[in-house]
Amino acid sequence: MRPIVNGLEAEYGDRIDFRRYNIITDEGNAWATEYGLRGHPAFLLVDEQGQEQWRYVGVVPEETMEAALTAVLP
C-alpha cells in the first residue's frame, strides 16, 4: 500500500494532509482508539473538524482511494 499512498500524496499532498500512524506507538494507539479502528491497514479521510468522511480497512484499490480523495476536494 505504501507505493499507492505515496503516489497519491505526491499528487494531492498540496491539498490534503497525509498522516501515517504506527498503532504500536502511544500517538498511533490514541488515534486508533479515537476513531475506533480495528484492523490493519486502516485508512481514514478526516475533515478539518475531525469528522470522518471515509474509512477503509484492508488493502484498498488505488482507484477507490483516489475517488474518496477527489470526492472531498472543492
C-alpha positions as a printed NumPy array, in Angstrom:
array([[  0.   ,   0.   ,   0.   ],
       [  2.898,   2.347,   0.628],
       [  3.638,   2.996,  -3.08 ],
       [ -0.029,   3.779,  -3.728],
       [ -0.322,   6.136,  -0.77 ],
       [  2.99 ,   7.79 ,  -1.615],
       [  1.829,   8.347,  -5.197],
       [ -1.474,   9.841,  -4.078],
       [  0.353,  12.043,  -1.589],
       [  2.633,  13.276,  -4.385],
       [ -0.44 ,  14.158,  -6.442],
       [ -2.771,  15.535,  -3.745],
       [ -0.393,  16.45 ,  -0.906],
       [ -0.695,  20.164,  -1.612],
       [ -4.448,  19.956,  -0.882],
       [ -4.739,  17.073,   1.578],
       [ -2.627,  16.498,   4.691],
       [ -1.471,  12.866,   4.663],
       [ -0.574,  11.384,   8.043],
       [  0.748,   7.992,   8.982],
       [  0.454,   6.477,  12.43 ],
       [  2.022,   3.343,  13.822],
       [ -0.519,   1.64 ,  16.058],
       [  2.158,   0.442,  18.49 ],
       [  3.152,   3.998,  19.437],
       [  1.235,   5.997,  22.027],
       [  0.205,   8.548,  19.401],
       [ -0.909,   5.887,  16.928],
       [ -2.8  ,   3.947,  19.579],
       [ -4.595,   7.092,  20.753],
       [ -5.586,   7.937,  17.185],
       [ -6.848,   4.391,  16.505],
       [ -8.825,   4.42 ,  19.736],
       [-10.354,   7.824,  18.965],
       [-11.675,   6.578,  15.631],
       [-12.428,   3.02 ,  16.742],
       [-10.045,   1.425,  14.274],
       [ -9.825,  -2.328,  14.257],
       [ -7.677,  -3.929,  11.64 ],
       [ -4.646,  -3.215,   9.579],
       [ -4.059,  -1.404,   7.341],
       [ -6.711,   1.213,   8.017],
       [ -7.317,   4.385,   6.052],
       [ -9.396,   7.349,   7.168],
       [-10.261,  10.566,   5.446],
       [-10.974,  13.144,   8.146],
       [-12.084,  16.721,   7.546],
       [-10.651,  19.791,   9.263],
       [-13.184,  19.462,  12.081],
       [-12.086,  15.892,  12.79 ],
       [-15.197,  14.348,  11.26 ],
       [-14.667,  11.111,   9.427],
       [-15.542,  11.336,   5.739],
       [-14.362,   7.93 ,   4.531],
       [-12.989,   4.707,   6.013],
       [-11.448,   1.571,   4.603],
       [ -9.818,  -1.294,   6.46 ],
       [ -7.673,  -3.681,   4.482],
       [ -5.965,  -3.43 ,   1.139],
       [ -7.8  ,  -0.779,  -0.866],
       [ -7.636,  -0.423,  -4.644],
       [ -5.889,   2.77 ,  -5.738],
       [ -8.942,   3.838,  -7.755],
       [-11.166,   3.545,  -4.675],
       [ -8.832,   5.622,  -2.547],
       [ -8.373,   8.263,  -5.237],
       [-12.144,   8.525,  -5.719],
       [-12.57 ,   9.163,  -1.987],
       [ -9.919,  11.876,  -2.06 ],
       [-11.31 ,  13.678,  -5.081],
       [-14.85 ,  13.479,  -3.689],
       [-13.938,  15.776,  -0.798],
       [-11.899,  18.296,  -2.761],
       [-13.579,  21.513,  -3.857]])
